[in-house]
């Protein structure tokens, strides 16, 4: 019995054709599709660049380009966007085109038969797949180095590049963004990239401490060194610097300008890098006389802005996958996955709490004992509703918000204290104490809503 040889394994990927003439476009599309690739066409290099920067294409076939320089500029833009696209150039008859300096470009002279184009595509798509794997590996390594700054959007790539840039010097840095956008993670990434994990990384939480407590944190006392001294060689972060008392704002500005601080009866050199974070518009606060101008000027010289999640929704699937993996490790459970309807529900949520809200929703959902490895929209709904309700009532105190969350969770689980405590990540005793405080009867008593276990 005679058997036919196995089919050649063909790399897969989308291919984009660029030709000014409609008939040339049709010829290229037919040739590309005959070789088994998905194909699309554009008319100009500008359209081609826009498509390649914002989409994933394994190869681009360019018919009669204007110049070698235009191809080099195109490839530079594509590489900046971390795309692996390979280029195939088709010069016109009689046109002598020197190979561009790029090694990711192949020139195919006439006759332009489907077979010749197919051979070039096979090699180009294969190279693109290898380069794409290297890019993905690089992004995973960057994600580990930047401690949770996960994402594939242009905004997140720019953020990682900004961190690398400011890590090249030791000047003060201002990190600004909405609540929950990841300012603390960016501050830590700046520290790790500049100083590494072996040097001190300390923080002063300006919004939670009185002026006297902040001063004690900074300078210490006879028995305990202050953070200005303890952070030497590393990084000292002022979280929510806009909430720092006005006299301390002026004092911090002087410390940075003079590169020294009071230490006993003399001055000691400032050997820690200063990083400040804020959710506020500091320029506006300066104009209103609510923030020290000198401090703002010295901090704003080097700043990193974090885009809100709603402006980089391409990161949402990657973020949820990252938080699902974290929950699996923490809870000792198999890694759960989101269904398409769950992802659609997440995409339609406003995410006013940014990345922190995503983490909280995924964490709360996965802290419940799961009967399935899939998370669907119904599983997410109670937690999304809770965050939406909190957003509608921003005037609650912290104590009121805590009671609202505990009671809502307790009712959701029909009075089952074990599940409620697990969902809230608190102990049974702590939960019982809170419920007693709210006037609930003892566990198992009349009116406690305790569900009986089925024998």
C-alpha positions as CSV (number, residue, x, y, z in Angstrom):
1,X,0.0,0.0,0.0
2,X,1.4,3.4,-1.0
3,X,0.9,6.2,1.5
4,X,1.2,9.9,0.7
5,X,3.9,11.8,2.5
6,X,2.8,14.0,5.4
7,X,1.9,17.6,4.7
8,X,4.5,20.2,5.3
9,X,4.0,21.9,8.7
10,X,3.2,25.5,7.9
11,X,3.7,28.3,10.5
12,X,0.4,30.2,11.0
13,X,-0.2,33.9,11.3
14,X,-2.0,36.8,9.7
15,X,-0.3,38.6,6.8
16,X,-0.9,42.2,5.7
17,X,-0.4,43.3,2.1
18,X,0.3,46.9,1.2
19,X,-0.1,48.1,-2.5
20,X,-1.3,51.4,-4.0
21,X,-3.0,49.7,-6.9
22,X,-6.3,47.8,-6.3
23,X,-5.3,45.1,-8.9
24,X,-1.9,44.6,-7.2
25,X,-3.7,44.2,-3.8
26,X,-6.0,41.5,-5.3
27,X,-2.9,39.7,-6.8
28,X,-1.1,39.7,-3.4
29,X,-4.2,38.7,-1.4
30,X,-4.8,35.7,-3.8
31,X,-1.1,34.7,-3.6
32,X,-1.1,34.9,0.2
33,X,-4.3,33.0,0.7
34,X,-3.2,30.3,-1.8
35,X,-0.4,29.6,0.6
36,X,-2.7,29.1,3.5
37,X,-2.4,32.4,5.3
38,X,-5.1,34.9,6.5
39,X,-4.7,38.1,4.5
40,X,-5.8,41.7,4.6
41,X,-4.8,44.7,2.4
42,X,-4.1,48.4,2.9
43,X,-3.1,51.1,0.3
44,X,-0.5,53.3,2.0
45,X,2.5,52.8,4.4
46,X,0.8,55.1,6.9
47,X,-2.2,52.7,7.0
48,X,0.2,49.8,7.2
49,X,2.1,51.3,10.2
50,X,-1.2,52.0,12.0
51,X,-2.4,48.5,11.5
52,X,0.9,46.8,12.5
53,X,1.4,48.9,15.6
54,X,-2.2,48.2,16.9
55,X,-2.6,44.6,15.7
56,X,-0.7,41.3,15.6
57,X,0.6,40.3,12.1
58,X,3.3,37.8,11.4
59,X,4.3,39.4,8.1
60,X,3.8,42.4,5.9
61,X,4.2,42.2,2.1
62,X,4.9,45.7,0.7
63,X,4.6,46.3,-3.1
64,X,6.8,48.9,-4.7
65,X,7.7,51.0,-1.6
66,X,8.9,54.5,-2.1
67,X,12.3,54.2,-0.5
68,X,14.5,52.1,1.8
69,X,14.3,54.8,4.4
70,X,10.5,54.6,4.5
71,X,10.8,50.9,5.3
72,X,13.4,51.5,8.0
73,X,11.1,54.1,9.6
74,X,8.2,51.7,9.4
75,X,10.1,48.9,11.1
76,X,11.4,51.1,13.8
77,X,7.8,52.1,14.7
78,X,6.7,48.5,14.7
79,X,9.6,47.3,16.9
80,X,8.9,50.1,19.4
81,X,5.5,48.6,19.8
82,X,7.0,45.2,20.6
83,X,5.6,43.6,17.4
84,X,7.3,40.6,15.7
85,X,6.2,41.4,12.2
86,X,8.6,40.4,9.4
87,X,8.7,42.4,6.1
88,X,8.8,41.2,2.5
89,X,9.6,43.9,-0.1
90,X,8.5,43.6,-3.7
91,X,10.3,46.2,-5.8
92,X,9.0,47.2,-9.2
93,X,10.5,45.9,-12.5
94,X,13.8,47.6,-13.1
95,X,13.9,49.1,-9.6
96,X,17.1,48.5,-7.8
97,X,16.5,48.6,-4.1
98,X,19.4,48.2,-1.6
99,X,18.5,46.0,1.4
100,X,17.4,48.0,4.4
101,X,19.7,47.8,7.4
102,X,17.0,45.8,9.2
103,X,17.7,42.0,9.3
104,X,13.9,41.4,9.4
105,X,13.4,42.3,5.8
106,X,13.6,40.2,2.6
107,X,13.5,41.5,-1.0
108,X,11.8,39.4,-3.6
109,X,12.4,40.3,-7.2
110,X,10.0,39.5,-10.1
111,X,8.5,37.3,-11.3
112,X,6.2,37.4,-8.3
113,X,4.6,34.0,-8.5
114,X,2.5,32.6,-5.7
115,X,5.2,29.9,-5.2
116,X,8.0,32.5,-4.7
117,X,5.8,34.6,-2.4
118,X,4.9,31.4,-0.5
119,X,8.5,30.5,0.2
120,X,9.3,33.9,1.5
121,X,6.2,33.9,3.7
122,X,7.0,30.5,5.1
123,X,10.4,31.8,6.3
124,X,9.1,35.2,7.5
125,X,6.2,33.8,9.5
126,X,8.6,31.2,11.1
127,X,10.9,34.0,12.2
128,X,8.0,36.1,13.5
129,X,6.9,33.2,15.7
130,X,10.3,32.8,17.2
131,X,10.6,36.6,17.8
132,X,7.1,36.7,19.3
133,X,8.1,34.0,21.8
134,X,11.1,36.0,22.8
135,X,9.0,39.1,23.3
136,X,6.6,37.2,25.5
137,X,9.4,35.8,27.5
138,X,10.8,39.2,28.0
139,X,7.4,40.6,29.1
140,X,7.1,37.7,31.6
141,X,10.5,38.5,33.0
142,X,9.7,42.2,33.2
143,X,6.4,41.4,35.0
144,X,8.4,39.4,37.6
145,X,10.9,42.2,38.0
146,X,8.2,44.8,38.3
147,X,6.3,42.9,41.0
148,X,2.8,42.7,39.6
149,X,2.8,45.5,37.0
150,X,1.1,43.1,34.6
151,X,-0.2,44.2,31.2
152,X,0.2,44.2,27.5
153,X,-1.3,47.6,26.6
154,X,0.8,50.4,25.1
155,X,0.2,52.3,28.4
156,X,1.7,49.5,30.5
157,X,4.7,49.1,28.2
158,X,5.3,52.9,28.5
159,X,5.0,52.6,32.3
160,X,7.7,49.9,32.4
161,X,9.9,52.0,30.1
162,X,9.4,55.0,32.4
163,X,10.5,52.9,35.4
164,X,13.6,51.8,33.6
165,X,14.4,55.5,32.7
166,X,14.1,56.9,36.2
167,X,16.1,54.0,37.6
168,X,19.1,55.3,35.7
169,X,19.5,58.2,38.2
170,X,18.9,58.9,41.9
171,X,16.7,62.1,41.7
172,X,13.4,62.4,43.5
173,X,10.4,60.9,41.7
174,X,6.7,61.8,41.7
175,X,4.3,59.0,40.9
176,X,0.7,60.1,40.3
177,X,-2.4,58.2,39.4
178,X,-6.0,57.5,40.6
179,X,-6.6,55.5,43.7
180,X,-6.0,51.8,43.2
181,X,-4.0,52.3,40.0
182,X,-0.8,50.8,41.4
183,X,1.3,53.7,42.7
184,X,2.9,51.7,45.5
185,X,3.8,48.9,43.1
186,X,5.4,51.4,40.7
187,X,7.4,52.9,43.6
188,X,8.6,49.4,44.6
189,X,9.5,48.7,40.9
190,X,11.6,51.9,40.8
191,X,13.4,50.8,43.9
192,X,14.0,47.2,42.7
193,X,15.2,48.4,39.3
194,X,17.6,51.0,40.8
195,X,18.7,49.5,44.1
196,X,17.8,45.8,44.0
197,X,16.0,43.8,46.8
198,X,18.9,43.9,49.3
199,X,18.6,47.6,50.2
200,X,16.0,49.2,52.4
201,X,12.6,50.2,51.0
202,X,10.6,52.2,53.6
203,X,7.4,54.2,53.4
204,X,5.8,57.0,55.3
205,X,2.0,57.0,55.0
206,X,1.2,60.7,55.1
207,X,-2.5,60.4,55.1
208,X,-2.7,58.1,58.2
209,X,-0.3,59.8,60.5
210,X,-0.4,63.1,62.4
211,X,2.3,65.7,61.8
212,X,4.0,64.7,65.0
213,X,3.9,61.0,64.1
214,X,5.4,61.7,60.7
215,X,8.2,63.8,62.2
216,X,9.0,61.0,64.6
217,X,9.0,58.5,61.7
218,X,11.4,60.6,59.8
219,X,13.9,61.6,62.6
220,X,13.4,58.9,65.2
221,X,14.6,59.4,68.8
222,X,17.5,58.5,71.0
223,X,16.6,54.8,70.9
224,X,15.2,54.4,67.4
225,X,16.7,55.7,64.2
226,X,14.4,57.6,61.9
227,X,13.5,56.5,58.4
228,X,15.7,59.2,56.8
229,X,18.7,57.4,58.3
230,X,17.3,53.8,58.0
231,X,16.6,54.1,54.3
232,X,20.2,55.0,53.5
233,X,21.3,53.4,50.2
234,X,17.7,52.5,49.4
235,X,14.3,54.3,48.9
236,X,12.0,56.3,51.1
237,X,8.5,56.7,49.8
238,X,6.1,59.4,50.9
239,X,2.6,57.9,50.2
240,X,-0.1,60.6,49.5
241,X,2.4,63.4,49.8
242,X,-0.4,65.9,49.3
243,X,-1.7,65.1,52.7
244,X,1.6,65.9,54.4
245,X,1.2,68.9,56.8
246,X,2.4,72.2,55.3
247,X,5.4,72.7,57.7
248,X,6.6,69.2,56.8
249,X,6.2,69.9,53.1
250,X,8.5,72.9,53.5
251,X,10.9,70.8,55.6
252,X,11.0,68.0,53.0
253,X,11.7,70.5,50.2
254,X,14.6,71.8,52.2
255,X,16.0,68.3,52.8
256,X,15.8,67.5,49.1
257,X,17.4,70.8,48.1
258,X,20.2,70.6,50.6
259,X,20.6,66.9,50.3
260,X,20.9,66.7,54.1
261,X,18.6,66.5,57.2
262,X,18.8,67.3,60.9
263,X,20.5,64.6,62.9
264,X,21.0,65.3,66.6
265,X,22.8,68.6,66.9
266,X,24.2,68.6,63.3
267,X,23.2,67.6,59.8
268,X,23.6,64.2,58.1
269,X,23.7,63.6,54.3
270,X,20.6,62.3,52.6
271,X,21.5,58.9,51.3
272,X,18.0,57.6,50.5
273,X,16.2,58.2,47.2
274,X,12.9,60.1,47.8
275,X,9.8,58.9,46.0
276,X,6.4,60.6,46.5
277,X,3.0,59.3,45.4
278,X,-0.2,61.2,45.0
279,X,-3.8,60.9,43.7
280,X,-4.2,64.7,43.6
281,X,-3.5,67.3,41.0
282,X,-0.5,68.9,42.8
283,X,-0.2,71.7,40.2
284,X,-3.7,72.8,41.1
285,X,-3.1,72.5,44.8
286,X,0.0,74.7,44.4
287,X,-2.1,77.3,42.5
288,X,-4.7,77.2,45.3
289,X,-1.9,77.7,47.9
290,X,-2.5,74.2,49.4
291,X,0.8,72.6,48.5
292,X,4.3,73.9,48.8
293,X,5.6,75.2,45.5
294,X,9.3,74.4,46.1
295,X,8.4,70.8,47.0
296,X,6.2,70.5,43.9
297,X,8.9,71.9,41.6
298,X,11.6,69.5,42.9
299,X,9.3,66.4,42.7
300,X,7.8,67.3,39.3
301,X,11.1,67.3,37.6
302,X,10.9,63.6,37.3
303,X,7.4,62.1,37.3
304,X,5.6,58.9,36.3
305,X,1.9,59.0,35.4
306,X,-0.2,55.8,35.7
307,X,-3.2,55.6,33.3
308,X,-6.5,54.4,34.9
309,X,-7.6,50.9,34.0
310,X,-10.5,52.2,31.9
311,X,-8.0,53.7,29.5
312,X,-6.1,50.4,29.1
313,X,-8.7,47.7,29.1
314,X,-6.5,45.4,27.0
315,X,-4.8,44.7,30.3
316,X,-7.9,43.4,32.0
317,X,-7.7,39.7,30.8
318,X,-4.0,39.5,31.7
319,X,-4.7,41.1,35.1
320,X,-7.5,38.7,36.0
321,X,-5.4,35.7,34.9
322,X,-2.5,37.0,37.2
323,X,-4.8,37.4,40.2
324,X,-6.5,34.0,39.6
325,X,-3.0,32.4,39.7
326,X,-2.2,34.3,42.9
327,X,-5.5,33.2,44.5
328,X,-4.8,29.5,43.6
329,X,-1.4,29.6,45.3
330,X,-2.8,31.3,48.4
331,X,-5.8,29.1,48.7
332,X,-4.1,25.9,47.7
333,X,-6.7,25.3,44.9
334,X,-6.4,24.6,41.2
335,X,-6.1,27.7,39.0
336,X,-9.5,28.8,38.0
337,X,-10.4,30.4,34.6
338,X,-12.9,33.0,33.5
339,X,-15.6,32.1,31.0
340,X,-16.3,34.4,28.1
341,X,-19.4,35.8,29.7
342,X,-17.4,36.5,32.9
343,X,-14.8,38.5,30.8
344,X,-17.6,40.4,29.1
345,X,-19.2,41.3,32.4
346,X,-15.8,42.5,33.7
347,X,-15.3,44.6,30.5
348,X,-18.6,46.3,31.2
349,X,-17.8,47.2,34.8
350,X,-16.6,50.9,35.3
351,X,-13.6,49.9,37.5
352,X,-13.5,53.2,39.4
353,X,-11.2,51.4,41.9
354,X,-8.8,50.5,39.1
355,X,-6.4,47.5,39.5
356,X,-6.9,47.2,43.2
357,X,-10.7,46.7,42.6
358,X,-10.0,44.0,40.1
359,X,-7.7,42.2,42.6
360,X,-10.4,42.5,45.4
361,X,-13.2,41.2,43.2
362,X,-11.1,38.2,41.9
363,X,-9.8,37.5,45.4
364,X,-13.2,37.6,47.1
365,X,-14.7,35.4,44.3
366,X,-12.0,32.8,44.6
367,X,-11.9,32.7,48.3
368,X,-15.1,30.8,48.3
369,X,-14.8,27.0,48.1
370,X,-15.2,26.3,44.4
371,X,-17.2,23.5,42.8
372,X,-15.9,24.3,39.3
373,X,-12.6,25.5,37.9
374,X,-14.5,27.9,35.7
375,X,-15.6,31.4,37.0
376,X,-18.8,32.6,35.2
377,X,-20.5,36.0,35.3
378,X,-23.0,34.8,38.0
379,X,-20.0,34.0,40.3
380,X,-18.7,37.6,39.9
381,X,-22.0,39.4,40.1
382,X,-22.3,39.7,43.9
383,X,-18.8,41.2,44.3
384,X,-19.2,43.6,41.4
385,X,-22.5,44.7,42.8
386,X,-20.9,45.4,46.2
387,X,-18.2,47.6,44.6
388,X,-20.8,49.5,42.6
389,X,-23.0,50.1,45.7
390,X,-20.0,51.4,47.6
391,X,-19.3,53.8,44.8
392,X,-22.9,55.1,45.0
393,X,-22.5,55.9,48.7
394,X,-19.0,57.5,49.1
395,X,-19.9,59.3,52.4
396,X,-19.7,56.1,54.6
397,X,-17.1,56.1,57.3
398,X,-14.6,53.2,57.4
399,X,-16.5,51.7,60.3
400,X,-19.8,51.9,58.4
401,X,-18.2,50.4,55.3
402,X,-16.8,47.5,57.3
403,X,-20.3,46.8,58.9
404,X,-22.0,47.0,55.5
405,X,-19.5,44.6,53.9
406,X,-19.7,42.1,56.8
407,X,-23.6,42.1,56.9
408,X,-23.9,41.9,53.1
409,X,-21.6,38.9,53.0
410,X,-23.2,37.3,56.1
411,X,-26.6,37.5,54.4
412,X,-25.3,36.3,51.1
413,X,-24.2,33.1,52.7
414,X,-27.4,32.6,54.6
415,X,-25.8,33.2,58.0
416,X,-23.1,30.6,57.5
417,X,-20.2,32.0,59.5
418,X,-17.5,29.7,58.1
419,X,-18.2,30.8,54.5
420,X,-18.6,34.4,55.6
421,X,-15.3,34.4,57.5
422,X,-13.5,32.7,54.6
423,X,-14.9,35.2,52.1
424,X,-13.8,38.1,54.2
425,X,-10.5,36.5,55.1
426,X,-11.0,37.0,58.8
427,X,-11.2,34.5,61.7
428,X,-14.4,33.0,63.0
429,X,-13.8,34.6,66.4
430,X,-13.3,38.0,64.8
431,X,-16.4,37.6,62.7
432,X,-18.5,36.5,65.7
433,X,-17.2,39.5,67.8
434,X,-18.2,41.9,65.0
435,X,-21.7,40.3,64.7
436,X,-22.2,40.5,68.5
437,X,-21.2,44.2,68.2
438,X,-23.9,44.7,65.6
439,X,-26.6,43.1,67.8
440,X,-26.7,39.6,66.2
441,X,-27.6,36.7,68.5
442,X,-24.9,34.2,69.5
443,X,-23.9,31.5,67.1
444,X,-26.6,28.9,66.7
445,X,-29.0,30.8,68.9
446,X,-32.5,32.0,67.9
447,X,-32.5,34.3,65.0
448,X,-28.8,33.7,64.2
449,X,-29.6,32.4,60.7
450,X,-27.2,29.6,61.2
451,X,-27.8,27.0,58.5
452,X,-28.2,23.4,59.7
453,X,-25.9,20.9,58.1
454,X,-27.6,18.2,56.2
455,X,-26.9,14.8,57.8
